[in-house]
Amino acid sequence: MEAPAAPHDPADTELTVTSPDQMRELGRRLAKLLRAGDLVMLTGELGAGKTTLSRGLGEGLGVRGAVTSPTFVIARVHPSLGDGPPLVHVDAYRLGGGLDEMEDLDLDVSLPESVIVVEWGEGKVEELTDDRLEVLIHRAVGDTTDEVRHVTLTGLGERWAAVDLSVLAA
């Protein structure tokens, strides 16, 4: 007799993405679920697709400017071309540690009226808000040209409790 399966957290959704185009499309679809005040934290190895997903988010939110990796500027603001929220795209890779350096970016000031997407934010931005969407992108590492990515989306806090992320798998 099999043990009963652990209860599935409805806030967790797992997807498989097989190309950069699909990752961008996932970003466009995810953008439809986002609103001002949302924090999205992207985690994954170099080359996993964090910036590609962010580019799709920017397209889905209808913001100005091409969303590119903000590695050297740390943060880039993309104003909305319509009535939606601006996208603040942050790359925390070069930031040493903790919230101190993140506080210099004043993300807490931008958060209420923006969608903030942080690449490499694990261990650095969690204190900004209890409500956040964590996106973990896993890819095969090593000498591979494999485009397959396994994406796990986890909604944390009251904001995400009622959001059905499984619609992204459709």
DSSP file with accessible surface (Angstrom, degrees, kcal/mol):
  #  RESIDUE AA STRUCTURE BP1 BP2  ACC     N-H-->O    O-->H-N    N-H-->O    O-->H-N    TCO  KAPPA ALPHA  PHI   PSI    X-CA   Y-CA   Z-CA
    1    1 A M              0   0  240      0, 0.0     2,-0.2     0, 0.0     0, 0.0   0.000 360.0 360.0 360.0 130.8    0.0    0.0    0.0
    2    2 A E        -     0   0  179      1,-0.1     3,-0.1     3,-0.0     0, 0.0  -0.511 360.0-111.3 -79.6 145.8    1.4    3.4   -1.0
    3    3 A A        -     0   0   84     -2,-0.2    -1,-0.1     1,-0.1     3,-0.1  -0.439  45.4 -94.6 -68.6 146.9    1.7    6.2    1.5
    4    4 A P        -     0   0  126      0, 0.0    -1,-0.1     0, 0.0     2,-0.0  -0.355  47.2-102.1 -63.1 145.0   -0.7    9.0    0.8
    5    5 A A        -     0   0   95      1,-0.1     3,-0.1    -3,-0.1    -3,-0.0  -0.359  39.8-100.6 -65.9 146.0    0.8   11.8   -1.3
    6    6 A A        -     0   0   85      1,-0.1    -1,-0.1    -3,-0.1     2,-0.0  -0.397  51.5 -91.0 -62.7 144.5    1.9   14.9    0.6
    7    7 A P        -     0   0  130      0, 0.0     2,-0.4     0, 0.0    -1,-0.1  -0.360  43.0-123.7 -60.6 136.4   -0.7   17.6    0.2
    8    8 A H        -     0   0  134     -3,-0.1    -3,-0.0     1,-0.0     3,-0.0  -0.704  17.1-126.7 -84.5 128.5    0.2   19.8   -2.8
    9    9 A D    >   -     0   0   79     -2,-0.4     3,-2.3     1,-0.2    -1,-0.0  -0.648  12.6-147.8 -73.7 118.5    0.6   23.5   -2.1
   10   10 A P  T 3  S+     0   0   99      0, 0.0   155,-0.4     0, 0.0   156,-0.3   0.710  95.8  64.8 -63.9 -15.3   -1.8   25.2   -4.5
   11   11 A A  T 3  S+     0   0   12    153,-0.1   144,-1.7   144,-0.1     2,-0.5   0.564  89.0  83.1 -83.4  -7.2    0.6   28.1   -4.6
   12   12 A D  E <   +A  154   0A  42     -3,-2.3     2,-0.4   142,-0.2   142,-0.2  -0.845  54.8 175.9 -99.1 132.6    3.3   25.9   -6.2
   13   13 A T  E     -A  153   0A  10    140,-2.3   140,-3.1    -2,-0.5     2,-0.4  -0.999  12.5-158.9-134.7 132.5    3.3   25.3  -10.0
   14   14 A E  E     +A  152   0A 141     -2,-0.4     2,-0.3   138,-0.2   138,-0.2  -0.939  15.1 175.7-114.7 134.3    5.9   23.4  -11.9
   15   15 A L  E     -A  151   0A  19    136,-3.0   136,-3.0    -2,-0.4     2,-0.5  -0.946  24.4-138.7-132.3 154.7    6.4   23.9  -15.7
   16   16 A T  E     -A  150   0A  85     -2,-0.3     2,-0.4   134,-0.2   134,-0.2  -0.968  18.1-168.1-115.3 128.8    8.7   22.6  -18.3
   17   17 A V  E     -A  149   0A   7    132,-3.0   132,-3.3    -2,-0.5    -2,-0.0  -0.963   8.1-174.2-117.2 132.8   10.0   25.1  -20.9
   18   18 A T        +     0   0   70     -2,-0.4   129,-0.2   130,-0.2   130,-0.1   0.394  63.1  23.8-113.1   3.0   11.8   23.8  -23.9
   19   19 A S  S  > S-     0   0   35      1,-0.1     4,-1.9   130,-0.1     3,-0.2  -0.991  75.3-109.2-158.9 159.4   13.0   27.0  -25.7
   20   20 A P  H  > S+     0   0   60      0, 0.0     4,-2.5     0, 0.0     5,-0.2   0.880 119.2  57.2 -58.5 -36.7   13.8   30.6  -25.1
   21   21 A D  H  > S+     0   0  120      1,-0.2     4,-2.3     2,-0.2     5,-0.1   0.900 106.1  48.9 -61.5 -40.6   10.7   31.6  -27.0
   22   22 A Q  H  > S+     0   0   86      2,-0.2     4,-2.4     1,-0.2    -1,-0.2   0.868 109.1  53.3 -66.4 -35.0    8.6   29.5  -24.6
   23   23 A M  H  X S+     0   0    4     -4,-1.9     4,-2.0     2,-0.2    -2,-0.2   0.924 110.0  47.5 -65.7 -41.9   10.3   31.2  -21.7
   24   24 A R  H  X S+     0   0   76     -4,-2.5     4,-2.3     1,-0.2    -2,-0.2   0.913 111.1  50.9 -63.1 -42.3    9.5   34.6  -23.1
   25   25 A E  H  X S+     0   0   71     -4,-2.3     4,-2.6     2,-0.2     5,-0.2   0.894 106.4  54.8 -63.2 -38.2    5.9   33.5  -23.6
   26   26 A L  H  X S+     0   0    3     -4,-2.4     4,-2.9     1,-0.2    -1,-0.2   0.931 108.1  50.3 -59.6 -41.9    5.7   32.3  -20.0
   27   27 A G  H  X S+     0   0    0     -4,-2.0     4,-2.2     1,-0.2    -2,-0.2   0.917 109.3  50.3 -61.4 -42.5    6.8   35.8  -19.0
   28   28 A R  H  X S+     0   0   70     -4,-2.3     4,-0.8     1,-0.2    -1,-0.2   0.913 113.9  44.8 -63.1 -41.8    4.1   37.4  -21.2
   29   29 A R  H >< S+     0   0   72     -4,-2.6     3,-0.7     1,-0.2     4,-0.4   0.904 111.8  52.1 -69.4 -39.9    1.4   35.1  -19.6
   30   30 A L  H >X S+     0   0    1     -4,-2.9     3,-2.0     1,-0.2     4,-0.6   0.880  99.2  65.3 -63.5 -35.7    2.8   35.7  -16.1
   31   31 A A  H >< S+     0   0    4     -4,-2.2     3,-1.1     1,-0.3    -1,-0.2   0.838  91.7  63.4 -56.7 -31.9    2.6   39.5  -16.6
   32   32 A K  T << S+     0   0  158     -4,-0.8    -1,-0.3    -3,-0.7    -2,-0.2   0.732 103.4  48.7 -66.2 -21.5   -1.2   39.2  -16.9
   33   33 A L  T <4 S+     0   0   46     -3,-2.0    -1,-0.3    -4,-0.4    -2,-0.2   0.557  97.1  92.5 -92.3 -10.3   -1.3   38.0  -13.3
   34   34 A L    <<  +     0   0   16     -3,-1.1     2,-0.3    -4,-0.6    81,-0.1  -0.515  47.9 175.0 -90.3 155.3    0.9   40.8  -11.9
   35   35 A R    >   -     0   0  144     -2,-0.2     3,-1.8    79,-0.1    79,-0.1  -0.935  45.6 -63.3-147.3 167.7   -0.1   44.1  -10.5
   36   36 A A  T 3  S+     0   0   45     -2,-0.3    79,-0.2     1,-0.3    77,-0.1  -0.250 120.2  35.4 -53.7 137.2    1.5   47.1   -8.9
   37   37 A G  T 3  S+     0   0   25     77,-2.9     2,-0.3    74,-0.7    -1,-0.3   0.320  85.7 133.1  98.1  -5.8    3.2   46.1   -5.6
   38   38 A D    <   -     0   0    5     -3,-1.8    78,-2.8    76,-0.3     2,-0.5  -0.601  40.6-158.5 -84.1 138.9    4.2   42.7   -6.8
   39   39 A L  E     -b  116   0A   0     92,-0.4    94,-2.7    -2,-0.3     2,-0.5  -0.973   6.5-169.2-113.5 124.7    7.8   41.4   -6.1
   40   40 A V  E     -bc 117 133A   0     76,-3.2    78,-2.9    -2,-0.5     2,-0.6  -0.977   4.5-161.2-116.7 122.2    9.0   38.6   -8.4
   41   41 A M  E     -bc 118 134A   1     92,-3.0    94,-3.3    -2,-0.5     2,-0.5  -0.920   5.0-159.8-108.8 119.0   12.2   36.9   -7.3
   42   42 A L  E     +bc 119 135A   0     76,-3.1    78,-1.7    -2,-0.6    79,-0.7  -0.876  11.5 179.3-103.4 128.0   14.0   35.0  -10.1
   43   43 A T  E     + c   0 136A  26     92,-2.9    94,-3.3    -2,-0.5     2,-0.3  -0.983  22.4 110.5-128.5 136.6   16.6   32.3   -9.1
   44   44 A G  E     - c   0 137A   8     -2,-0.4    94,-0.2    92,-0.2     3,-0.1  -0.881  61.4 -73.9 170.8 162.4   18.6   30.1  -11.4
   45   45 A E    >   -     0   0   60     92,-0.6     3,-2.1    -2,-0.3     5,-0.3  -0.118  68.2 -72.4 -63.5 165.6   22.0   29.3  -12.8
   46   46 A L  T 3  S+     0   0  108      1,-0.3    -1,-0.2     2,-0.1     0, 0.0  -0.384 125.9  19.1 -54.8 134.0   23.8   31.5  -15.3
   47   47 A G  T 3  S+     0   0   52     -3,-0.1    -1,-0.3     1,-0.1    -2,-0.1   0.552  86.2 124.3  79.8   8.4   22.0   31.0  -18.6
   48   48 A A  S <  S-     0   0    0     -3,-2.1    -2,-0.1    89,-0.1    -3,-0.1   0.798  86.0 -99.3 -72.7 -28.7   18.9   29.6  -17.0
   49   49 A G  S  > S+     0   0   14     -4,-0.3     4,-2.7    -5,-0.1     5,-0.2   0.572  77.2 135.5 121.3  15.6   16.6   32.1  -18.7
   50   50 A K  H  > S+     0   0    8     -5,-0.3     4,-2.3     1,-0.2     5,-0.1   0.933  80.7  42.0 -61.5 -46.2   16.0   34.7  -16.0
   51   51 A T  H  > S+     0   0   24      2,-0.2     4,-2.6     1,-0.2    -1,-0.2   0.887 112.6  54.4 -70.9 -34.8   16.5   37.7  -18.3
   52   52 A T  H  > S+     0   0   33      2,-0.2     4,-1.9     1,-0.2    -2,-0.2   0.932 110.3  46.8 -63.0 -42.3   14.5   36.0  -21.1
   53   53 A L  H  X S+     0   0    1     -4,-2.7     4,-2.2     1,-0.2    -2,-0.2   0.932 111.6  51.7 -63.6 -42.1   11.6   35.6  -18.7
   54   54 A S  H  X S+     0   0    0     -4,-2.3     4,-2.5     1,-0.2    -2,-0.2   0.876 105.6  55.3 -62.5 -37.9   12.0   39.2  -17.6
   55   55 A R  H  X S+     0   0   69     -4,-2.6     4,-2.2     1,-0.2    -1,-0.2   0.927 108.4  48.2 -61.3 -43.3   11.9   40.3  -21.2
   56   56 A G  H  X S+     0   0    0     -4,-1.9     4,-2.8     2,-0.2    -2,-0.2   0.891 108.8  54.0 -64.1 -37.9    8.6   38.5  -21.6
   57   57 A L  H  X S+     0   0    0     -4,-2.2     4,-2.4     2,-0.2    -2,-0.2   0.934 108.5  49.5 -60.1 -44.9    7.3   40.1  -18.4
   58   58 A G  H  X>S+     0   0    3     -4,-2.5     5,-2.0     2,-0.2     4,-1.0   0.917 112.1  47.5 -61.0 -42.4    8.2   43.5  -19.9
   59   59 A E  H  <5S+     0   0   73     -4,-2.2     3,-0.5     1,-0.2    -1,-0.2   0.927 113.4  48.3 -63.9 -43.6    6.4   42.7  -23.1
   60   60 A G  H  <5S+     0   0   29     -4,-2.8    -2,-0.2     1,-0.2    -1,-0.2   0.841 112.7  47.6 -67.4 -32.7    3.3   41.5  -21.2
   61   61 A L  H  <5S-     0   0   22     -4,-2.4    21,-0.2    -5,-0.2    -1,-0.2   0.616 109.2-126.0 -82.0 -13.3    3.2   44.5  -19.0
   62   62 A G  T  <5 +     0   0   32     -4,-1.0    19,-3.0    -3,-0.5    20,-0.5   0.958  48.7 165.4  69.6  50.4    3.6   46.8  -22.0
   63   63 A V  B   < -G   80   0B  15     -5,-2.0    17,-0.3    17,-0.3     2,-0.2  -0.632  38.0-104.4-100.7 161.5    6.6   48.8  -20.8
   64   64 A R  S    S+     0   0  146     15,-3.4    -1,-0.1    -2,-0.2    -5,-0.0  -0.559  79.3  27.0 -82.9 143.6    8.9   51.1  -22.7
   65   65 A G  S    S-     0   0   50     -2,-0.2     2,-0.3    13,-0.1    -2,-0.1   0.274  93.0 -71.7  89.1 146.7   12.4   49.9  -23.6
   66   66 A A        -     0   0   76      1,-0.1     2,-0.8    -8,-0.0    -2,-0.1  -0.552  46.6-126.8 -71.7 131.5   13.9   46.6  -24.3
   67   67 A V        +     0   0    4     -2,-0.3     2,-0.3   -12,-0.1   -12,-0.1  -0.744  44.5 161.8 -82.7 113.3   14.3   44.5  -21.1
   68   68 A T        -     0   0   59     -2,-0.8     8,-0.1   -14,-0.1    21,-0.0  -0.804  50.8 -69.0-124.9 170.1   18.0   43.5  -21.0
   69   69 A S        -     0   0   50     -2,-0.3     3,-0.4     1,-0.1     4,-0.1  -0.407  37.3-158.5 -63.4 123.8   20.2   42.2  -18.3
   70   70 A P    >>  +     0   0    1      0, 0.0     4,-2.1     0, 0.0     3,-0.6   0.064  48.0 131.7 -90.7  28.9   20.8   45.1  -15.8
   71   71 A T  T 34 S+     0   0   29      1,-0.3    23,-0.2     2,-0.2    20,-0.1   0.872  75.6  36.3 -50.1 -44.4   24.0   43.5  -14.5
   72   72 A F  T 34 S+     0   0  169     -3,-0.4    -1,-0.3     1,-0.2     3,-0.1   0.712 124.1  40.0 -90.5 -17.6   26.2   46.5  -14.8
   73   73 A V  T <4 S-     0   0   78     -3,-0.6     2,-2.6    -4,-0.1    -2,-0.2   0.477  92.4-146.7-102.5  -4.4   23.5   49.1  -13.8
   74   74 A I  S  < S+     0   0   23     -4,-2.1    17,-3.1    16,-0.0     2,-0.4  -0.277  74.2  30.0  69.7 -51.2   22.0   46.9  -11.1
   75   75 A A  E     -D   90   0A  32     -2,-2.6     2,-0.4    15,-0.2    15,-0.2  -0.995  61.3-173.0-141.1 143.3   18.5   48.3  -11.6
   76   76 A R  E     -D   89   0A  78     13,-2.3    13,-3.0    -2,-0.4     2,-0.5  -1.000  15.1-144.8-136.2 134.3   16.6   49.6  -14.6
   77   77 A V  E     -D   88   0A  88     -2,-0.4    11,-0.2    11,-0.2    -2,-0.0  -0.865   9.1-166.8-101.9 129.3   13.1   51.2  -14.6
   78   78 A H  E     -D   87   0A   7      9,-3.4     9,-2.6    -2,-0.5   -13,-0.1  -0.933  17.5-143.6-114.5 103.7   10.8   50.6  -17.6
   79   79 A P        -     0   0   42      0, 0.0   -15,-3.4     0, 0.0     2,-0.2  -0.317  25.6-101.3 -65.3 152.3    7.8   53.0  -17.5
   80   80 A S  B     -G   63   0B  29      4,-0.3   -17,-0.3   -17,-0.3   -18,-0.1  -0.468  16.3-151.4 -71.9 141.5    4.5   51.7  -18.7
   81   81 A L  S    S+     0   0  125    -19,-3.0   -18,-0.1   -20,-0.2    -1,-0.1   0.536  86.1  22.3 -85.4  -9.9    3.4   52.6  -22.2
   82   82 A G  S    S-     0   0   58    -20,-0.5    -2,-0.1   -21,-0.2   -20,-0.0  -0.127 117.0 -59.9-125.4-135.0   -0.2   52.4  -21.0
   83   83 A D  S    S+     0   0  170     -2,-0.1    -3,-0.0     2,-0.0    -2,-0.0   0.277  96.9 104.2-104.9  11.6   -2.0   52.6  -17.7
   84   84 A G  S    S-     0   0   29    -23,-0.2    -4,-0.3   -22,-0.2    -2,-0.1  -0.235  79.9 -80.4 -84.5 177.7   -0.2   49.6  -16.1
   85   85 A P        -     0   0   26      0, 0.0    29,-0.2     0, 0.0    -1,-0.1  -0.406  45.6-107.4 -76.7 153.1    2.6   49.7  -13.6
   86   86 A P        -     0   0   34      0, 0.0    29,-2.6     0, 0.0     2,-0.5  -0.393  30.4-123.5 -70.6 159.3    6.2   50.3  -14.5
   87   87 A L  E     -De  78 115A   0     -9,-2.6    -9,-3.4    27,-0.2     2,-0.6  -0.931  17.1-162.3-106.1 124.1    8.6   47.4  -14.3
   88   88 A V  E     -De  77 116A   4     27,-2.9    29,-3.0    -2,-0.5     2,-0.6  -0.953  11.1-164.4-105.0 114.6   11.7   47.7  -12.1
   89   89 A H  E     -De  76 117A   0    -13,-3.0   -13,-2.3    -2,-0.6     2,-0.4  -0.906   8.9-175.0-106.8 118.3   14.2   45.1  -13.3
   90   90 A V  E     -De  75 118A   0     27,-3.2    29,-3.3    -2,-0.6     2,-0.6  -0.924  19.4-162.3-118.8 137.9   17.0   44.4  -10.8
   91   91 A D  E     + e   0 119A   3    -17,-3.1     3,-0.4    -2,-0.4    29,-0.2  -0.948  10.0 178.3-116.4 105.8   20.1   42.2  -11.1
   92   92 A A    >   +     0   0    0     27,-2.8     3,-1.3    -2,-0.6    28,-0.1   0.321  49.3 108.9 -90.8  10.5   21.4   41.6   -7.6
   93   93 A Y  T 3  S+     0   0  119      1,-0.3    -1,-0.2    26,-0.2    27,-0.1   0.887  82.7  41.1 -55.8 -43.9   24.3   39.3   -8.8
   94   94 A R  T 3  S+     0   0  131     -3,-0.4     2,-0.5   -23,-0.2    -1,-0.3   0.514  91.0 103.6 -86.7  -4.0   27.0   41.9   -8.0
   95   95 A L    <   -     0   0   20     -3,-1.3     3,-0.1     1,-0.2    -3,-0.0  -0.681  65.9-144.5 -82.0 129.7   25.5   43.0   -4.8
   96   96 A G        -     0   0   61     -2,-0.5     2,-0.4     1,-0.2    -1,-0.2   0.990  56.3 -23.5 -60.1 -73.0   27.4   41.5   -1.9
   97   97 A G  S  > S-     0   0   43      1,-0.1     4,-0.8    27,-0.0     3,-0.2  -0.990  83.4 -19.2-153.7 148.7   25.0   40.8    0.8
   98   98 A G  H  > S-     0   0   31     25,-0.5     4,-0.9    -2,-0.4     3,-0.4   0.259  86.8 -50.7  62.7-173.8   21.8   41.4    2.5
   99   99 A L  H  > S+     0   0   22      1,-0.2     4,-3.2     2,-0.2     5,-0.2   0.685 113.4  81.8 -75.8 -18.6   19.3   44.2    2.5
  100  100 A D  H  > S+     0   0  121      1,-0.2     4,-1.0     2,-0.2    -1,-0.2   0.946 100.0  36.6 -55.2 -54.1   21.8   46.9    3.2
  101  101 A E  H  < S+     0   0   72     -4,-0.8     4,-0.5    -3,-0.4     3,-0.3   0.873 116.7  54.3 -67.1 -34.5   22.9   47.3   -0.4
  102  102 A M  H ><>S+     0   0    2     -4,-0.9     3,-1.5     1,-0.2     5,-0.7   0.875 100.8  60.3 -66.0 -34.7   19.4   46.6   -1.7
  103  103 A E  H ><5S+     0   0  101     -4,-3.2     3,-1.8     1,-0.3    -1,-0.2   0.844  93.5  64.9 -62.2 -31.0   18.2   49.5    0.5
  104  104 A D  T 3<5S+     0   0  133     -4,-1.0    -1,-0.3    -3,-0.3    -2,-0.2   0.760  96.6  57.6 -62.1 -23.3   20.4   51.8   -1.4
  105  105 A L  T < 5S-     0   0   53     -3,-1.5    -1,-0.3    -4,-0.5    -2,-0.2   0.556 102.3-136.5 -82.9  -8.9   18.3   51.1   -4.4
  106  106 A D  T X>5 +     0   0   91     -3,-1.8     4,-1.5    -4,-0.3     3,-0.8   0.849  47.1 155.2  56.3  37.8   15.1   52.3   -2.6
  107  107 A L  H 3>< +     0   0    4     -5,-0.7     4,-2.3     1,-0.2    -1,-0.1   0.848  66.9  62.7 -64.1 -30.8   13.1   49.4   -3.9
  108  108 A D  H 34 S+     0   0   90      1,-0.2    -1,-0.2     2,-0.2    -2,-0.1   0.828 103.4  49.7 -64.8 -26.8   10.8   49.7   -0.9
  109  109 A V  H <4 S+     0   0   89     -3,-0.8     4,-0.3     1,-0.2    -1,-0.2   0.892 115.4  42.5 -74.5 -39.4    9.8   53.1   -2.2
  110  110 A S  H >X S+     0   0   29     -4,-1.5     4,-1.0     1,-0.2     3,-0.9   0.772  96.1  81.6 -76.6 -27.1    9.2   51.8   -5.7
  111  111 A L  G >< S+     0   0   18     -4,-2.3     3,-0.8     1,-0.2   -74,-0.7   0.864  81.7  57.9 -55.4 -45.4    7.3   48.7   -4.7
  112  112 A P  G 34 S+     0   0   89      0, 0.0    -1,-0.2     0, 0.0    -2,-0.1   0.852 120.4  27.7 -59.6 -32.0    3.8   50.0   -4.1
  113  113 A E  G <4 S+     0   0  103     -3,-0.9     2,-0.3    -4,-0.3    -2,-0.2   0.449 118.5  59.0-108.7   2.8    3.4   51.4   -7.6
  114  114 A S  S << S-     0   0    5     -4,-1.0   -77,-2.9    -3,-0.8     2,-0.6  -0.783  73.7-121.3-125.6 166.2    5.7   49.1   -9.6
  115  115 A V  E     - e   0  87A   0    -29,-2.6   -27,-2.9    -2,-0.3     2,-0.5  -0.959  35.6-157.9-100.1 122.7    6.2   45.5  -10.4
  116  116 A I  E     -be  39  88A   0    -78,-2.8   -76,-3.2    -2,-0.6     2,-0.5  -0.929  10.4-171.3-109.2 124.8    9.7   44.7   -9.2
  117  117 A V  E     -be  40  89A   0    -29,-3.0   -27,-3.2    -2,-0.5     2,-0.5  -0.969   5.8-168.2-114.1 123.4   11.6   41.7  -10.7
  118  118 A V  E >   -be  41  90A   0    -78,-2.9   -76,-3.1    -2,-0.5     3,-0.7  -0.954   7.3-158.8-119.7 116.9   14.8   40.8   -9.0
  119  119 A E  E 3  S+be  42  91A   4    -29,-3.3   -27,-2.8    -2,-0.5   -26,-0.2  -0.730  84.7  10.5 -85.4 142.0   17.3   38.3  -10.6
  120  120 A W  T 3  S+     0   0   61    -78,-1.7    -1,-0.2    -2,-0.3   -77,-0.1   0.823  88.0 137.9  61.2  34.8   19.7   36.7   -8.1
  121  121 A G    X>  +     0   0    0    -79,-0.7     3,-2.7    -3,-0.7     4,-1.6   0.562  19.1 126.5 -90.4  -7.3   17.6   38.1   -5.2
  122  122 A E  T 34 S+     0   0  124      1,-0.3   -80,-0.0   -80,-0.3    -3,-0.0  -0.268  84.4   9.0 -57.5 129.3   17.7   35.1   -3.0
  123  123 A G  T 34 S+     0   0   53    -26,-0.1   -25,-0.5     1,-0.1    -1,-0.3   0.511 126.3  67.5  80.2   4.1   18.9   36.1    0.5
  124  124 A K  T <4 S+     0   0   35     -3,-2.7    -2,-0.2   -27,-0.1   -22,-0.2   0.637 102.6  26.9-126.0 -28.8   18.7   39.7   -0.4
  125  125 A V  S >< S+     0   0    0     -4,-1.6     3,-2.2     1,-0.1     4,-0.5   0.459  82.4 101.1-121.8  -0.5   15.2   40.9   -1.0
  126  126 A E  G >  S+     0   0   47     -5,-0.4     3,-0.7     1,-0.3    -1,-0.1   0.801  79.5  61.0 -59.3 -28.2   12.9   38.7    1.1
  127  127 A E  G 3  S+     0   0  157      1,-0.2    -1,-0.3     3,-0.0     3,-0.1   0.610  85.0  78.7 -76.9  -9.1   12.6   41.4    3.8
  128  128 A L  G <  S-     0   0   37     -3,-2.2     2,-0.3     1,-0.2    -1,-0.2   0.881 112.8 -14.4 -63.9 -39.4   11.0   43.8    1.3
  129  129 A T    <   -     0   0   31     -3,-0.7    -1,-0.2    -4,-0.5    -4,-0.0  -0.978  47.8-133.2-162.3 149.8    7.6   42.1    1.6
  130  130 A D  S    S+     0   0  134     -2,-0.3     2,-0.7    -3,-0.1    -1,-0.1   0.678  95.7  74.6 -76.4 -20.9    6.0   39.0    2.9
  131  131 A D        +     0   0   49     26,-0.1   -92,-0.4    28,-0.1     2,-0.3  -0.860  66.0 132.1 -98.5 113.0    4.1   38.8   -0.4
  132  132 A R  E     - F   0 156A  35     24,-1.5    24,-3.1    -2,-0.7     2,-0.6  -0.990  51.1-126.3-155.1 159.8    6.3   37.7   -3.3
  133  133 A L  E     -cF  40 155A   0    -94,-2.7   -92,-3.0    -2,-0.3     2,-0.5  -0.956  24.4-157.7-109.5 118.9    6.4   35.3   -6.2
  134  134 A E  E     -cF  41 154A  48     20,-3.0    20,-2.8    -2,-0.6     2,-0.5  -0.882   6.2-168.5 -99.6 128.4    9.5   33.1   -6.3
  135  135 A V  E     -cF  42 153A   2    -94,-3.3   -92,-2.9    -2,-0.5     2,-0.6  -0.966   0.2-168.4-119.9 114.2   10.5   31.7   -9.6
  136  136 A L  E     -cF  43 152A  88     16,-2.8    16,-2.6    -2,-0.5     2,-0.6  -0.911   2.5-166.6-104.3 122.2   13.1   29.0   -9.6
  137  137 A I  E     -cF  44 151A   0    -94,-3.3   -92,-0.6    -2,-0.6     2,-0.5  -0.950   5.7-171.0-112.5 119.0   14.5   28.1  -13.0
  138  138 A H  E     + F   0 150A  96     12,-2.9    12,-2.7    -2,-0.6     2,-0.3  -0.920   8.0 172.2-112.6 133.0   16.6   24.9  -13.2
  139  139 A R  E     - F   0 149A  50     -2,-0.5    10,-0.1    10,-0.2     2,-0.1  -0.943  42.5 -90.7-131.3 159.9   18.6   23.8  -16.2
  140  140 A A        -     0   0   42      8,-0.6     2,-0.2    -2,-0.3     4,-0.1  -0.449  47.2-147.5 -65.7 136.3   21.1   21.1  -16.9
  141  141 A V        +     0   0   97     -2,-0.1     2,-0.2     2,-0.1    -1,-0.0  -0.671  51.8  45.6-106.4 165.0   24.6   22.3  -16.2
  142  142 A G  S    S-     0   0   61     -2,-0.2     2,-1.7     2,-0.1    -2,-0.0  -0.633 110.1 -15.4 102.8-164.7   27.8   21.4  -17.8
  143  143 A D  S    S+     0   0  174     -2,-0.2     2,-0.3     2,-0.1    -2,-0.1  -0.568  94.9 125.0 -80.1  86.3   28.7   21.1  -21.5
  144  144 A T        -     0   0   56     -2,-1.7    -2,-0.1    -4,-0.1     0, 0.0  -0.994  53.7-159.7-145.5 148.9   25.2   20.9  -22.9
  145  145 A T        +     0   0  131     -2,-0.3     2,-0.1     2,-0.0    -2,-0.1   0.157  48.9 142.2-108.2  14.6   23.1   22.7  -25.4
  146  146 A D        -     0   0   72      1,-0.2    -6,-0.1     2,-0.0    -2,-0.1  -0.371  35.1-167.8 -60.2 124.9   19.9   21.5  -23.8
  147  147 A E        +     0   0   87   -129,-0.2     2,-0.2    -2,-0.1    -1,-0.2   0.445  47.5 119.9 -93.2  -2.6   17.2   24.2  -23.8
  148  148 A V        -     0   0   41   -130,-0.1    -8,-0.6  -132,-0.1     2,-0.4  -0.459  40.3-176.4 -70.7 131.7   14.9   22.4  -21.4
  149  149 A R  E     -AF  17 139A  27   -132,-3.3  -132,-3.0    -2,-0.2     2,-0.6  -0.985  19.9-146.6-126.9 141.0   14.2   24.3  -18.2
  150  150 A H  E     -AF  16 138A  94    -12,-2.7   -12,-2.9    -2,-0.4     2,-0.5  -0.947  21.0-165.0-107.7 119.7   12.2   23.3  -15.2
  151  151 A V  E     -AF  15 137A   1   -136,-3.0  -136,-3.0    -2,-0.6     2,-0.5  -0.924   8.8-170.0-112.9 126.4   10.4   26.2  -13.7
  152  152 A T  E     -AF  14 136A  33    -16,-2.6   -16,-2.8    -2,-0.5     2,-0.5  -0.978   5.5-164.1-116.1 122.5    8.8   26.2  -10.2
  153  153 A L  E     -AF  13 135A   1   -140,-3.1  -140,-2.3    -2,-0.5     2,-0.5  -0.931   6.7-175.6-107.0 127.8    6.6   29.2   -9.3
  154  154 A T  E     -AF  12 134A  28    -20,-2.8   -20,-3.0    -2,-0.5     2,-0.5  -0.977  11.9-154.4-127.8 115.6    5.9   29.6   -5.6
  155  155 A G  E     - F   0 133A   7   -144,-1.7     2,-0.4    -2,-0.5   -22,-0.2  -0.792  15.6-166.9 -89.6 127.3    3.5   32.3   -4.4
  156  156 A L  E     + F   0 132A  51    -24,-3.1   -24,-1.5    -2,-0.5     4,-0.3  -0.921  42.2  13.5-117.0 141.8    4.1   33.5   -0.9
  157  157 A G  S >> S-     0   0   39     -2,-0.4     4,-0.8   -26,-0.2     3,-0.7  -0.128  99.4 -55.8  90.8 174.3    1.9   35.6    1.4
  158  158 A E  H >> S+     0   0  176      1,-0.2     3,-0.7     2,-0.2     4,-0.6   0.851 126.0  63.6 -60.0 -38.5   -1.7   36.7    1.3
  159  159 A R  H 34 S+     0   0   30      1,-0.2     3,-0.3    -3,-0.2    -1,-0.2   0.880 111.7  35.6 -55.4 -40.7   -1.4   38.3   -2.1
  160  160 A W  H X4 S+     0   0    2     -3,-0.7     3,-1.1    -4,-0.3    -1,-0.2   0.542  91.0  93.2 -95.6  -5.5   -0.6   35.0   -3.8
  161  161 A A  H << S+     0   0   80     -4,-0.8    -1,-0.2    -3,-0.7    -2,-0.1   0.854  96.4  34.3 -57.9 -36.7   -2.9   32.8   -1.7
  162  162 A A  T 3< S+     0   0   99     -4,-0.6     2,-0.5    -3,-0.3    -1,-0.3   0.402  93.2 107.0-101.8   4.0   -5.8   33.1   -4.1
  163  163 A V    <   -     0   0   26     -3,-1.1     2,-1.2    -4,-0.1    -8,-0.1  -0.719  62.4-144.7 -88.5 125.7   -3.8   33.3   -7.4
  164  164 A D    >   +     0   0   89     -2,-0.5     3,-1.3     1,-0.2     4,-0.1  -0.734  20.2 178.1 -90.8  94.2   -4.0   30.1   -9.4
  165  165 A L  G >   +     0   0    2     -2,-1.2     3,-2.1  -155,-0.4     4,-0.3   0.683  68.2  82.3 -70.8 -14.5   -0.6   29.9  -11.0
  166  166 A S  G >  S+     0   0   58      1,-0.3     3,-1.7  -156,-0.3     4,-0.4   0.728  72.9  76.4 -65.7 -16.6   -1.5   26.6  -12.7
  167  167 A V  G X  S+     0   0   74     -3,-1.3     3,-0.9     1,-0.3    -1,-0.3   0.765  84.6  66.3 -63.4 -20.5   -3.2   28.7  -15.5
  168  168 A L  G <  S+     0   0    3     -3,-2.1    -1,-0.3     1,-0.2    -2,-0.2   0.714  92.5  59.9 -72.5 -19.0    0.4   29.3  -16.7
  169  169 A A  G <         0   0   61     -3,-1.7    -1,-0.2    -4,-0.3    -2,-0.2   0.642 360.0 360.0 -82.4 -13.7    0.7   25.7  -17.6
  170  170 A A    <         0   0  112     -3,-0.9    -3,-0.0    -4,-0.4     0, 0.0  -0.246 360.0 360.0 -70.5 360.0   -2.2   25.8  -20.0
